[in-house]
Amino acid sequence: AVDIPPQEVARLLRGGYDVLICGHMHRALRRSIEIDERQGAYFTLGAWERGEASVLVFDGEDFRFRSFPVTERG
């Protein structure tokens, strides 16, 4: 798994965003970061392998990871 350099997260969030979501990082992760005296967050999405998958869901107030089993179809 690859991590995003904090300086790149900060650069992107300085564009006026509060949240950064990155796919294809192979592990579900939530991190908080302070940028220019405001809070931001970034998420990396997990892999869909080994019988389990996860998605990132926004419920109108917060983001949450939801996991579920994955079965192979033949």
PyMOL Python script that loads the backbone (N, CA, C, O; Angstrom):
from pymol import cmd

cmd.read_pdbstr("""\
ATOM      1  N   ALA A   1       0.839  -1.185   0.000  1.00  0.00           N
ATOM      2  CA  ALA A   1       0.000   0.000   0.000  1.00  0.00           C
ATOM      3  C   ALA A   1       0.880   1.243   0.000  1.00  0.00           C
ATOM      4  O   ALA A   1       1.956   1.270   0.598  1.00  0.00           O
ATOM      5  N   VAL A   2       0.404   2.239  -0.669  1.00  0.00           N
ATOM      6  CA  VAL A   2       1.131   3.493  -0.786  1.00  0.00           C
ATOM      7  C   VAL A   2       0.388   4.548   0.021  1.00  0.00           C
ATOM      8  O   VAL A   2      -0.843   4.573   0.029  1.00  0.00           O
ATOM      9  N   ASP A   3       1.124   5.411   0.692  1.00  0.00           N
ATOM     10  CA  ASP A   3       0.492   6.501   1.436  1.00  0.00           C
ATOM     11  C   ASP A   3       0.662   7.790   0.642  1.00  0.00           C
ATOM     12  O   ASP A   3       1.562   7.901  -0.190  1.00  0.00           O
ATOM     13  N   ILE A   4      -0.191   8.742   0.899  1.00  0.00           N
ATOM     14  CA  ILE A   4      -0.123  10.034   0.225  1.00  0.00           C
ATOM     15  C   ILE A   4       0.758  10.954   1.067  1.00  0.00           C
ATOM     16  O   ILE A   4       0.530  11.079   2.270  1.00  0.00           O
ATOM     17  N   PRO A   5       1.747  11.591   0.474  1.00  0.00           N
ATOM     18  CA  PRO A   5       2.589  12.510   1.247  1.00  0.00           C
ATOM     19  C   PRO A   5       1.746  13.641   1.841  1.00  0.00           C
ATOM     20  O   PRO A   5       0.936  14.241   1.134  1.00  0.00           O
ATOM     21  N   PRO A   6       1.927  13.938   3.131  1.00  0.00           N
ATOM     22  CA  PRO A   6       1.126  14.983   3.780  1.00  0.00           C
ATOM     23  C   PRO A   6       1.175  16.335   3.067  1.00  0.00           C
ATOM     24  O   PRO A   6       0.184  17.065   3.062  1.00  0.00           O
ATOM     25  N   GLN A   7       2.313  16.674   2.469  1.00  0.00           N
ATOM     26  CA  GLN A   7       2.401  17.962   1.779  1.00  0.00           C
ATOM     27  C   GLN A   7       1.499  17.992   0.543  1.00  0.00           C
ATOM     28  O   GLN A   7       1.010  19.056   0.164  1.00  0.00           O
ATOM     29  N   GLU A   8       1.275  16.836  -0.087  1.00  0.00           N
ATOM     30  CA  GLU A   8       0.363  16.775  -1.232  1.00  0.00           C
ATOM     31  C   GLU A   8      -1.085  16.882  -0.788  1.00  0.00           C
ATOM     32  O   GLU A   8      -1.896  17.534  -1.446  1.00  0.00           O
ATOM     33  N   VAL A   9      -1.412  16.243   0.328  1.00  0.00           N
ATOM     34  CA  VAL A   9      -2.767  16.376   0.883  1.00  0.00           C
ATOM     35  C   VAL A   9      -3.029  17.844   1.207  1.00  0.00           C
ATOM     36  O   VAL A   9      -4.081  18.378   0.855  1.00  0.00           O
ATOM     37  N   ALA A  10      -2.085  18.496   1.871  1.00  0.00           N
ATOM     38  CA  ALA A  10      -2.235  19.905   2.228  1.00  0.00           C
ATOM     39  C   ALA A  10      -2.397  20.769   0.984  1.00  0.00           C
ATOM     40  O   ALA A  10      -3.246  21.659   0.952  1.00  0.00           O
ATOM     41  N   ARG A  11      -1.592  20.513  -0.036  1.00  0.00           N
ATOM     42  CA  ARG A  11      -1.674  21.295  -1.276  1.00  0.00           C
ATOM     43  C   ARG A  11      -3.062  21.169  -1.910  1.00  0.00           C
ATOM     44  O   ARG A  11      -3.639  22.166  -2.343  1.00  0.00           O
ATOM     45  N   LEU A  12      -3.586  19.969  -1.963  1.00  0.00           N
ATOM     46  CA  LEU A  12      -4.905  19.764  -2.569  1.00  0.00           C
ATOM     47  C   LEU A  12      -6.025  20.386  -1.726  1.00  0.00           C
ATOM     48  O   LEU A  12      -6.945  20.999  -2.268  1.00  0.00           O
ATOM     49  N   LEU A  13      -5.945  20.225  -0.408  1.00  0.00           N
ATOM     50  CA  LEU A  13      -6.991  20.791   0.457  1.00  0.00           C
ATOM     51  C   LEU A  13      -6.944  22.316   0.493  1.00  0.00           C
ATOM     52  O   LEU A  13      -7.965  22.955   0.750  1.00  0.00           O
ATOM     53  N   ARG A  14      -5.794  22.902   0.243  1.00  0.00           N
ATOM     54  CA  ARG A  14      -5.707  24.362   0.181  1.00  0.00           C
ATOM     55  C   ARG A  14      -6.485  24.925  -1.008  1.00  0.00           C
ATOM     56  O   ARG A  14      -6.727  26.130  -1.078  1.00  0.00           O
ATOM     57  N   GLY A  15      -6.873  24.066  -1.930  1.00  0.00           N
ATOM     58  CA  GLY A  15      -7.679  24.484  -3.068  1.00  0.00           C
ATOM     59  C   GLY A  15      -9.112  24.809  -2.683  1.00  0.00           C
ATOM     60  O   GLY A  15      -9.935  25.071  -3.560  1.00  0.00           O
ATOM     61  N   GLY A  16      -9.433  24.799  -1.399  1.00  0.00           N
ATOM     62  CA  GLY A  16     -10.764  25.154  -0.929  1.00  0.00           C
ATOM     63  C   GLY A  16     -11.614  23.963  -0.538  1.00  0.00           C
ATOM     64  O   GLY A  16     -12.823  24.103  -0.351  1.00  0.00           O
ATOM     65  N   TYR A  17     -11.009  22.800  -0.413  1.00  0.00           N
ATOM     66  CA  TYR A  17     -11.748  21.588  -0.068  1.00  0.00           C
ATOM     67  C   TYR A  17     -11.549  21.236   1.395  1.00  0.00           C
ATOM     68  O   TYR A  17     -10.543  21.608   1.999  1.00  0.00           O
ATOM     69  N   ASP A  18     -12.508  20.520   1.961  1.00  0.00           N
ATOM     70  CA  ASP A  18     -12.416  20.053   3.339  1.00  0.00           C
ATOM     71  C   ASP A  18     -12.043  18.582   3.420  1.00  0.00           C
ATOM     72  O   ASP A  18     -11.502  18.118   4.424  1.00  0.00           O
ATOM     73  N   VAL A  19     -12.344  17.847   2.337  1.00  0.00           N
ATOM     74  CA  VAL A  19     -12.159  16.397   2.335  1.00  0.00           C
ATOM     75  C   VAL A  19     -11.505  15.965   1.026  1.00  0.00           C
ATOM     76  O   VAL A  19     -11.831  16.478  -0.045  1.00  0.00           O
ATOM     77  N   LEU A  20     -10.585  15.020   1.129  1.00  0.00           N
ATOM     78  CA  LEU A  20      -9.943  14.406  -0.030  1.00  0.00           C
ATOM     79  C   LEU A  20     -10.187  12.904   0.063  1.00  0.00           C
ATOM     80  O   LEU A  20      -9.935  12.296   1.104  1.00  0.00           O
ATOM     81  N   ILE A  21     -10.675  12.307  -1.016  1.00  0.00           N
ATOM     82  CA  ILE A  21     -10.931  10.870  -1.065  1.00  0.00           C
ATOM     83  C   ILE A  21     -10.085  10.278  -2.186  1.00  0.00           C
ATOM     84  O   ILE A  21     -10.180  10.700  -3.338  1.00  0.00           O
ATOM     85  N   CYS A  22      -9.257   9.296  -1.833  1.00  0.00           N
ATOM     86  CA  CYS A  22      -8.362   8.665  -2.803  1.00  0.00           C
ATOM     87  C   CYS A  22      -8.673   7.178  -2.902  1.00  0.00           C
ATOM     88  O   CYS A  22      -8.726   6.474  -1.894  1.00  0.00           O
ATOM     89  N   GLY A  23      -8.876   6.717  -4.112  1.00  0.00           N
ATOM     90  CA  GLY A  23      -9.138   5.310  -4.335  1.00  0.00           C
ATOM     91  C   GLY A  23      -7.877   4.557  -4.697  1.00  0.00           C
ATOM     92  O   GLY A  23      -6.815   5.144  -4.903  1.00  0.00           O
ATOM     93  N   HIS A  24      -8.014   3.268  -4.770  1.00  0.00           N
ATOM     94  CA  HIS A  24      -6.961   2.348  -5.196  1.00  0.00           C
ATOM     95  C   HIS A  24      -5.713   2.434  -4.316  1.00  0.00           C
ATOM     96  O   HIS A  24      -4.587   2.345  -4.804  1.00  0.00           O
ATOM     97  N   MET A  25      -5.929   2.606  -3.030  1.00  0.00           N
ATOM     98  CA  MET A  25      -4.797   2.673  -2.100  1.00  0.00           C
ATOM     99  C   MET A  25      -4.650   1.375  -1.307  1.00  0.00           C
ATOM    100  O   MET A  25      -3.647   1.191  -0.617  1.00  0.00           O
ATOM    101  N   HIS A  26      -5.609   0.490  -1.390  1.00  0.00           N
ATOM    102  CA  HIS A  26      -5.570  -0.860  -0.824  1.00  0.00           C
ATOM    103  C   HIS A  26      -5.690  -0.962   0.685  1.00  0.00           C
ATOM    104  O   HIS A  26      -5.503  -2.043   1.243  1.00  0.00           O
ATOM    105  N   ARG A  27      -5.992   0.122   1.350  1.00  0.00           N
ATOM    106  CA  ARG A  27      -6.353   0.019   2.767  1.00  0.00           C
ATOM    107  C   ARG A  27      -7.275   1.177   3.125  1.00  0.00           C
ATOM    108  O   ARG A  27      -7.039   2.330   2.765  1.00  0.00           O
ATOM    109  N   ALA A  28      -8.328   0.828   3.842  1.00  0.00           N
ATOM    110  CA  ALA A  28      -9.297   1.831   4.264  1.00  0.00           C
ATOM    111  C   ALA A  28      -8.694   2.603   5.432  1.00  0.00           C
ATOM    112  O   ALA A  28      -8.291   2.025   6.441  1.00  0.00           O
ATOM    113  N   LEU A  29      -8.642   3.923   5.268  1.00  0.00           N
ATOM    114  CA  LEU A  29      -7.978   4.744   6.271  1.00  0.00           C
ATOM    115  C   LEU A  29      -8.603   6.129   6.298  1.00  0.00           C
ATOM    116  O   LEU A  29      -8.908   6.710   5.257  1.00  0.00           O
ATOM    117  N   ARG A  30      -8.787   6.647   7.503  1.00  0.00           N
ATOM    118  CA  ARG A  30      -9.254   8.029   7.688  1.00  0.00           C
ATOM    119  C   ARG A  30      -8.184   8.762   8.479  1.00  0.00           C
ATOM    120  O   ARG A  30      -7.721   8.290   9.517  1.00  0.00           O
ATOM    121  N   ARG A  31      -7.801   9.930   7.964  1.00  0.00           N
ATOM    122  CA  ARG A  31      -6.823  10.759   8.677  1.00  0.00           C
ATOM    123  C   ARG A  31      -7.320  12.194   8.735  1.00  0.00           C
ATOM    124  O   ARG A  31      -7.960  12.690   7.808  1.00  0.00           O
ATOM    125  N   SER A  32      -7.013  12.837   9.832  1.00  0.00           N
ATOM    126  CA  SER A  32      -7.307  14.261   9.983  1.00  0.00           C
ATOM    127  C   SER A  32      -6.010  15.031   9.780  1.00  0.00           C
ATOM    128  O   SER A  32      -4.922  14.536  10.075  1.00  0.00           O
ATOM    129  N   ILE A  33      -6.145  16.244   9.274  1.00  0.00           N
ATOM    130  CA  ILE A  33      -4.971  17.076   9.042  1.00  0.00           C
ATOM    131  C   ILE A  33      -5.366  18.527   9.275  1.00  0.00           C
ATOM    132  O   ILE A  33      -6.440  18.957   8.857  1.00  0.00           O
ATOM    133  N   GLU A  34      -4.498  19.279   9.941  1.00  0.00           N
ATOM    134  CA  GLU A  34      -4.741  20.705  10.134  1.00  0.00           C
ATOM    135  C   GLU A  34      -3.959  21.469   9.074  1.00  0.00           C
ATOM    136  O   GLU A  34      -2.753  21.288   8.909  1.00  0.00           O
ATOM    137  N   ILE A  35      -4.682  22.326   8.363  1.00  0.00           N
ATOM    138  CA  ILE A  35      -4.083  23.107   7.285  1.00  0.00           C
ATOM    139  C   ILE A  35      -4.499  24.558   7.466  1.00  0.00           C
ATOM    140  O   ILE A  35      -5.689  24.873   7.464  1.00  0.00           O
ATOM    141  N   ASP A  36      -3.534  25.428   7.622  1.00  0.00           N
ATOM    142  CA  ASP A  36      -3.807  26.858   7.751  1.00  0.00           C
ATOM    143  C   ASP A  36      -4.880  27.128   8.808  1.00  0.00           C
ATOM    144  O   ASP A  36      -5.808  27.906   8.589  1.00  0.00           O
ATOM    145  N   GLU A  37      -4.729  26.467   9.956  1.00  0.00           N
ATOM    146  CA  GLU A  37      -5.602  26.644  11.115  1.00  0.00           C
ATOM    147  C   GLU A  37      -7.041  26.185  10.894  1.00  0.00           C
ATOM    148  O   GLU A  37      -7.952  26.670  11.566  1.00  0.00           O
ATOM    149  N   ARG A  38      -7.253  25.269   9.974  1.00  0.00           N
ATOM    150  CA  ARG A  38      -8.570  24.642   9.816  1.00  0.00           C
ATOM    151  C   ARG A  38      -8.379  23.142   9.674  1.00  0.00           C
ATOM    152  O   ARG A  38      -7.330  22.672   9.233  1.00  0.00           O
ATOM    153  N   GLN A  39      -9.410  22.401  10.054  1.00  0.00           N
ATOM    154  CA  GLN A  39      -9.342  20.948  10.005  1.00  0.00           C
ATOM    155  C   GLN A  39      -9.782  20.421   8.651  1.00  0.00           C
ATOM    156  O   GLN A  39     -10.773  20.881   8.083  1.00  0.00           O
ATOM    157  N   GLY A  40      -9.048  19.470   8.149  1.00  0.00           N
ATOM    158  CA  GLY A  40      -9.412  18.762   6.940  1.00  0.00           C
ATOM    159  C   GLY A  40      -9.315  17.272   7.205  1.00  0.00           C
ATOM    160  O   GLY A  40      -8.823  16.853   8.253  1.00  0.00           O
ATOM    161  N   ALA A  41      -9.776  16.481   6.272  1.00  0.00           N
ATOM    162  CA  ALA A  41      -9.706  15.027   6.412  1.00  0.00           C
ATOM    163  C   ALA A  41      -9.393  14.417   5.060  1.00  0.00           C
ATOM    164  O   ALA A  41      -9.742  14.964   4.014  1.00  0.00           O
ATOM    165  N   TYR A  42      -8.726  13.274   5.103  1.00  0.00           N
ATOM    166  CA  TYR A  42      -8.574  12.524   3.863  1.00  0.00           C
ATOM    167  C   TYR A  42      -8.765  11.041   4.134  1.00  0.00           C
ATOM    168  O   TYR A  42      -8.445  10.518   5.202  1.00  0.00           O
ATOM    169  N   PHE A  43      -9.299  10.401   3.122  1.00  0.00           N
ATOM    170  CA  PHE A  43      -9.637   8.990   3.195  1.00  0.00           C
ATOM    171  C   PHE A  43      -8.943   8.254   2.065  1.00  0.00           C
ATOM    172  O   PHE A  43      -8.818   8.773   0.956  1.00  0.00           O
ATOM    173  N   THR A  44      -8.496   7.046   2.353  1.00  0.00           N
ATOM    174  CA  THR A  44      -8.043   6.154   1.299  1.00  0.00           C
ATOM    175  C   THR A  44      -8.962   4.939   1.331  1.00  0.00           C
ATOM    176  O   THR A  44      -9.365   4.476   2.398  1.00  0.00           O
ATOM    177  N   LEU A  45      -9.285   4.432   0.149  1.00  0.00           N
ATOM    178  CA  LEU A  45     -10.222   3.325   0.037  1.00  0.00           C
ATOM    179  C   LEU A  45      -9.492   1.999   0.003  1.00  0.00           C
ATOM    180  O   LEU A  45      -8.401   1.886  -0.557  1.00  0.00           O
ATOM    181  N   GLY A  46     -10.106   1.000   0.608  1.00  0.00           N
ATOM    182  CA  GLY A  46      -9.486  -0.314   0.726  1.00  0.00           C
ATOM    183  C   GLY A  46      -9.646  -1.175  -0.513  1.00  0.00           C
ATOM    184  O   GLY A  46     -10.390  -0.846  -1.437  1.00  0.00           O
ATOM    185  N   ALA A  47      -8.930  -2.279  -0.506  1.00  0.00           N
ATOM    186  CA  ALA A  47      -8.986  -3.242  -1.610  1.00  0.00           C
ATOM    187  C   ALA A  47     -10.209  -4.143  -1.456  1.00  0.00           C
ATOM    188  O   ALA A  47     -10.687  -4.385  -0.348  1.00  0.00           O
ATOM    189  N   TRP A  48     -10.693  -4.621  -2.566  1.00  0.00           N
ATOM    190  CA  TRP A  48     -11.795  -5.579  -2.569  1.00  0.00           C
ATOM    191  C   TRP A  48     -11.209  -6.950  -2.836  1.00  0.00           C
ATOM    192  O   TRP A  48     -11.262  -7.455  -3.958  1.00  0.00           O
ATOM    193  N   GLU A  49     -10.655  -7.542  -1.804  1.00  0.00           N
ATOM    194  CA  GLU A  49     -10.029  -8.848  -1.959  1.00  0.00           C
ATOM    195  C   GLU A  49     -10.108  -9.604  -0.651  1.00  0.00           C
ATOM    196  O   GLU A  49     -10.501  -9.064   0.383  1.00  0.00           O
ATOM    197  N   ARG A  50      -9.728 -10.859  -0.722  1.00  0.00           N
ATOM    198  CA  ARG A  50      -9.730 -11.746   0.455  1.00  0.00           C
ATOM    199  C   ARG A  50     -11.110 -11.855   1.092  1.00  0.00           C
ATOM    200  O   ARG A  50     -11.237 -11.976   2.310  1.00  0.00           O
ATOM    201  N   GLY A  51     -12.143 -11.810   0.248  1.00  0.00           N
ATOM    202  CA  GLY A  51     -13.487 -12.058   0.740  1.00  0.00           C
ATOM    203  C   GLY A  51     -14.166 -10.892   1.425  1.00  0.00           C
ATOM    204  O   GLY A  51     -15.272 -11.054   1.942  1.00  0.00           O
ATOM    205  N   GLU A  52     -13.538  -9.706   1.449  1.00  0.00           N
ATOM    206  CA  GLU A  52     -14.166  -8.560   2.099  1.00  0.00           C
ATOM    207  C   GLU A  52     -13.938  -7.298   1.280  1.00  0.00           C
ATOM    208  O   GLU A  52     -12.899  -7.122   0.645  1.00  0.00           O
ATOM    209  N   ALA A  53     -14.927  -6.439   1.313  1.00  0.00           N
ATOM    210  CA  ALA A  53     -14.837  -5.150   0.625  1.00  0.00           C
ATOM    211  C   ALA A  53     -15.360  -4.069   1.554  1.00  0.00           C
ATOM    212  O   ALA A  53     -16.059  -4.350   2.527  1.00  0.00           O
ATOM    213  N   SER A  54     -15.011  -2.829   1.239  1.00  0.00           N
ATOM    214  CA  SER A  54     -15.552  -1.715   2.007  1.00  0.00           C
ATOM    215  C   SER A  54     -15.856  -0.564   1.060  1.00  0.00           C
ATOM    216  O   SER A  54     -15.240  -0.417   0.005  1.00  0.00           O
ATOM    217  N   VAL A  55     -16.806   0.232   1.463  1.00  0.00           N
ATOM    218  CA  VAL A  55     -17.157   1.445   0.731  1.00  0.00           C
ATOM    219  C   VAL A  55     -17.174   2.587   1.731  1.00  0.00           C
ATOM    220  O   VAL A  55     -17.323   2.377   2.935  1.00  0.00           O
ATOM    221  N   LEU A  56     -17.018   3.791   1.218  1.00  0.00           N
ATOM    222  CA  LEU A  56     -17.083   4.990   2.048  1.00  0.00           C
ATOM    223  C   LEU A  56     -18.444   5.618   1.827  1.00  0.00           C
ATOM    224  O   LEU A  56     -18.825   5.904   0.692  1.00  0.00           O
ATOM    225  N   VAL A  57     -19.174   5.832   2.905  1.00  0.00           N
ATOM    226  CA  VAL A  57     -20.540   6.337   2.832  1.00  0.00           C
ATOM    227  C   VAL A  57     -20.615   7.690   3.536  1.00  0.00           C
ATOM    228  O   VAL A  57     -20.082   7.852   4.633  1.00  0.00           O
ATOM    229  N   PHE A  58     -21.270   8.650   2.909  1.00  0.00           N
ATOM    230  CA  PHE A  58     -21.525   9.952   3.536  1.00  0.00           C
ATOM    231  C   PHE A  58     -23.003  10.010   3.881  1.00  0.00           C
ATOM    232  O   PHE A  58     -23.845   9.848   2.998  1.00  0.00           O
ATOM    233  N   ASP A  59     -23.336  10.239   5.149  1.00  0.00           N
ATOM    234  CA  ASP A  59     -24.729  10.231   5.591  1.00  0.00           C
ATOM    235  C   ASP A  59     -25.322  11.631   5.732  1.00  0.00           C
ATOM    236  O   ASP A  59     -26.376  11.799   6.346  1.00  0.00           O
ATOM    237  N   GLY A  60     -24.659  12.624   5.172  1.00  0.00           N
ATOM    238  CA  GLY A  60     -25.129  13.998   5.291  1.00  0.00           C
ATOM    239  C   GLY A  60     -24.404  14.777   6.371  1.00  0.00           C
ATOM    240  O   GLY A  60     -24.435  16.007   6.388  1.00  0.00           O
ATOM    241  N   GLU A  61     -23.744  14.052   7.282  1.00  0.00           N
ATOM    242  CA  GLU A  61     -22.995  14.691   8.354  1.00  0.00           C
ATOM    243  C   GLU A  61     -21.561  14.207   8.454  1.00  0.00           C
ATOM    244  O   GLU A  61     -20.655  14.990   8.740  1.00  0.00           O
ATOM    245  N   ASP A  62     -21.352  12.927   8.220  1.00  0.00           N
ATOM    246  CA  ASP A  62     -20.018  12.355   8.401  1.00  0.00           C
ATOM    247  C   ASP A  62     -19.808  11.217   7.405  1.00  0.00           C
ATOM    248  O   ASP A  62     -20.757  10.684   6.830  1.00  0.00           O
ATOM    249  N   PHE A  63     -18.538  10.862   7.219  1.00  0.00           N
ATOM    250  CA  PHE A  63     -18.166   9.742   6.374  1.00  0.00           C
ATOM    251  C   PHE A  63     -17.928   8.527   7.248  1.00  0.00           C
ATOM    252  O   PHE A  63     -17.390   8.644   8.349  1.00  0.00           O
ATOM    253  N   ARG A  64     -18.333   7.343   6.756  1.00  0.00           N
ATOM    254  CA  ARG A  64     -18.108   6.096   7.472  1.00  0.00           C
ATOM    255  C   ARG A  64     -17.740   5.006   6.465  1.00  0.00           C
ATOM    256  O   ARG A  64     -18.242   4.976   5.341  1.00  0.00           O
ATOM    257  N   PHE A  65     -16.859   4.122   6.896  1.00  0.00           N
ATOM    258  CA  PHE A  65     -16.563   2.948   6.092  1.00  0.00           C
ATOM    259  C   PHE A  65     -17.581   1.871   6.431  1.00  0.00           C
ATOM    260  O   PHE A  65     -17.905   1.661   7.600  1.00  0.00           O
ATOM    261  N   ARG A  66     -18.078   1.200   5.424  1.00  0.00           N
ATOM    262  CA  ARG A  66     -18.968   0.051   5.613  1.00  0.00           C
ATOM    263  C   ARG A  66     -18.322  -1.140   4.926  1.00  0.00           C
ATOM    264  O   ARG A  66     -17.948  -1.071   3.755  1.00  0.00           O
ATOM    265  N   SER A  67     -18.196  -2.224   5.662  1.00  0.00           N
ATOM    266  CA  SER A  67     -17.599  -3.440   5.118  1.00  0.00           C
ATOM    267  C   SER A  67     -18.679  -4.465   4.830  1.00  0.00           C
ATOM    268  O   SER A  67     -19.733  -4.480   5.464  1.00  0.00           O
ATOM    269  N   PHE A  68     -18.395  -5.320   3.863  1.00  0.00           N
ATOM    270  CA  PHE A  68     -19.323  -6.394   3.532  1.00  0.00           C
ATOM    271  C   PHE A  68     -18.544  -7.524   2.867  1.00  0.00           C
ATOM    272  O   PHE A  68     -17.487  -7.297   2.278  1.00  0.00           O
ATOM    273  N   PRO A  69     -19.075  -8.747   2.966  1.00  0.00           N
ATOM    274  CA  PRO A  69     -18.376  -9.884   2.346  1.00  0.00           C
ATOM    275  C   PRO A  69     -18.516  -9.854   0.831  1.00  0.00           C
ATOM    276  O   PRO A  69     -19.523  -9.399   0.290  1.00  0.00           O
ATOM    277  N   VAL A  70     -17.489 -10.345   0.167  1.00  0.00           N
ATOM    278  CA  VAL A  70     -17.487 -10.436  -1.297  1.00  0.00           C
ATOM    279  C   VAL A  70     -17.368 -11.916  -1.659  1.00  0.00           C
ATOM    280  O   VAL A  70     -16.509 -12.630  -1.142  1.00  0.00           O
ATOM    281  N   THR A  71     -18.223 -12.349  -2.533  1.00  0.00           N
ATOM    282  CA  THR A  71     -18.149 -13.733  -3.009  1.00  0.00           C
ATOM    283  C   THR A  71     -17.834 -13.732  -4.494  1.00  0.00           C
ATOM    284  O   THR A  71     -18.258 -12.844  -5.234  1.00  0.00           O
ATOM    285  N   GLU A  72     -17.094 -14.731  -4.913  1.00  0.00           N
ATOM    286  CA  GLU A  72     -16.757 -14.853  -6.333  1.00  0.00           C
ATOM    287  C   GLU A  72     -17.937 -15.438  -7.090  1.00  0.00           C
ATOM    288  O   GLU A  72     -18.644 -16.318  -6.597  1.00  0.00           O
ATOM    289  N   ARG A  73     -18.128 -14.936  -8.279  1.00  0.00           N
ATOM    290  CA  ARG A  73     -19.168 -15.480  -9.161  1.00  0.00           C
ATOM    291  C   ARG A  73     -18.480 -16.163 -10.319  1.00  0.00           C
ATOM    292  O   ARG A  73     -17.543 -15.616 -10.902  1.00  0.00           O
ATOM    293  N   GLY A  74     -18.933 -17.344 -10.655  1.00  0.00           N
ATOM    294  CA  GLY A  74     -18.273 -18.091 -11.717  1.00  0.00           C
ATOM    295  C   GLY A  74     -18.971 -18.051 -13.044  1.00  0.00           C
ATOM    296  O   GLY A  74     -18.497 -18.649 -14.010  1.00  0.00           O
TER     297      GLY A  74
END
""", "prot")
cmd.dss("prot")
cmd.show_as("cartoon", "prot")
cmd.util.cbc("prot")
cmd.orient("prot")
